[in-house]
C-alpha cells in the first residue's frame, strides 16, 4: 500500500532559532538533524499530540524517520509527519520500522541537496500484513532495538550470556574421561 493510502501526510512550519529563544518551553521541536533523536529545540506550545512517524525532508539526513508516541511536539518545515488513518489496518510502529528500511531509497539528490518531499513519500509502498503479523514483527524488532540501543543493560546482559556460553563449551571440550 502507498503512504497516501495509509497516512495523513503533513509538513511542519518555519521555526527559527530566534523563535526558539523567544518561546522557550518544554515541548520538543523536531527538525532535519538526527542527533538527539532529531530535536532542534524546545518551545512553550505544540502542534501535535498523536502517535506518528516523522521524517526528515531536506539535507544530509533526508529520509531519516522517528517514532513518536504519547508526546506533545512540533516539527519544522524540513520535517514531515505521517499519521496512520486506520489503526485497525496499520500499526504506527510497524510503519516506522518499514519506512526505516524504505525511505533512504527514495531520497532525491538531484540539486546537490538531498530531499524526500511529501509527494515522494506519498508514493512509497510498503507491505501491510495482517495486524497480528505486524504486532509480531514490532515485538521482535523492539527487542532487538532494546538490545542494540540500551548499552547499560543490553550489552552487559549479552556479554554475560556469551561468557556463560563460552564457559559451558570450554568446560565440555576440556573435560576428558579418564582412561581405564
N, C-alpha and C positions, 0 to 999 in steps of 0.2 A: 504494500500500500504506500502511496505517496504521502509525504508530510502534510500536504494541503488537504488530504482526506482525513488525516489523523488528528491534526492540531490546529488550534487558532495560533496564528503567527503574528507577533508584534515586534516592533523595534523600539529602542529606548529613545531618550531625549537628550539634548545637549545639556551636560552638567560640567561646568568648568571647575578648575581648581579654586578660583575666586568664589564661586557658588558654594563649594565645599566649606571653605573657611567661614563664609558669612552665615551658613546654615548648619554648622557643625551639630551632630547629634549621634544617636545610637544605631541608626539604620544603615546597613551597608549599601554601597553603590558599586555595581559590577561594571567592568569596562573590558577593554581589549587585552589586558595583561593576564598572565597565568599565575604569577606569583600571588601568594596569599589567597589562593582559590579565585582569583580574578577581582579581588576587592580593590577599588580605586580610592575609596574614602568612605566617610560616614556623614549622613545628614539627619535633620530632625523630622523628616517626613518619609513616606514610602509610596510607591506606585503599585506594588504587587504584594499580595498575601495569598499565594497559591502554590500548590505543588507544580513544579515546572522544570524545564530544562532551558538554560540559556546557552547561547553560542556567541563566539567572538566573530564579528563580521569583517574586520579590517586588520591589516598589519601582519607582522611576523607570526602572530598566534592565531590567525584566521582559521576558523573551523574547530577551535578548542570548545569543548562542551562541559557544562557544570550542572549538577543536580541540586535542586532546592526543594526543601520540604519543611513545613512549619516555620516559615521565616518571612519577615516583612523586609522588603528591599526595593531598590530602584536599579535601573540599568541606563547606561549612557547610549548615545546614538551609534556607537560602534559595537553594540551588543544587540542580540535579538532574543526573543522569548518564545518558547513553544509550550502551549498548554493543551493537554490532551482533551479532545472534545468529548469522547465517550470512554470514561474509565472502566466501563464494563467490557470494553473491547481491547484496550491497550493500557498496560501498567506504565506509568510515567518513568519509573526506574528502569524498566525494560527498554523503553525508548532511549533513555540516557546511555545505557550500555551499547545498544545497537548503533546509535549515532557516533559514539566514541570510536567506532570502527569505520564508519562511513564518511563522515564529514570531510576529513582531510583529502579524500579522493575527489571532492567536488570544489575545492578551493581554486579560484582563478588567479593566476599571477601575470595576466596579460600586460598590465600597465606598470609593472615593477612593484606595485603594492598589492600583496595577496588579499583576496576578498572572497567572502562567501555571503552573498547578499540574500535577501528574503526570497527573491524569485528563484534562485538556485536551490536554496534549502527546501522550498516548497515542492520541488520535483524529485528530491531524494526519496528513494523507495527502500523500505525495509520489509523483511518477512515478519508476519504477525501470526505466530502460532496461537493455539488456544490459551486462555488465561492460566490454566494450571501449569502448562509448559513454561509460560512467561515467568510465573512465580518460582518454578524450579530453577530456571536459568538465573534469575535475580538472586535467589538464595545462594547458589553456588558462587556466583561472581562476587557477591557481598563478602562471603567467607574468604575468598582469595584476596579481595581488596583489603580486608582487615589484616590478613597475614602480611601482605606486602607493605601496607602503609602504617601499621601500628608497630613501630620498632621497639617501643617499650615493653610490649607483651608478645607480639607475634614472632619477632626474630628470636628472642631468648627461648620461647617455647619450641620453636622449630629446631634451634641448636640443641636444646636438651633432648628432644626426640631423636635427632641424628646421633648424638653422643650415646644414648641408650642403645640405639640400633647398632652402632659400631661396637660397643662393649659386648653386646649379645653375640654378634657374629665373631668377634675376636675370641671370646671365651669358647665358643663352639669349635672354631677352627683350630684353636691351640690346646684343646683338651684331647688327650690321647688315652686310649685304653692301654693299660699295662700289658705287656706281652707275658704270657704264662711260662 
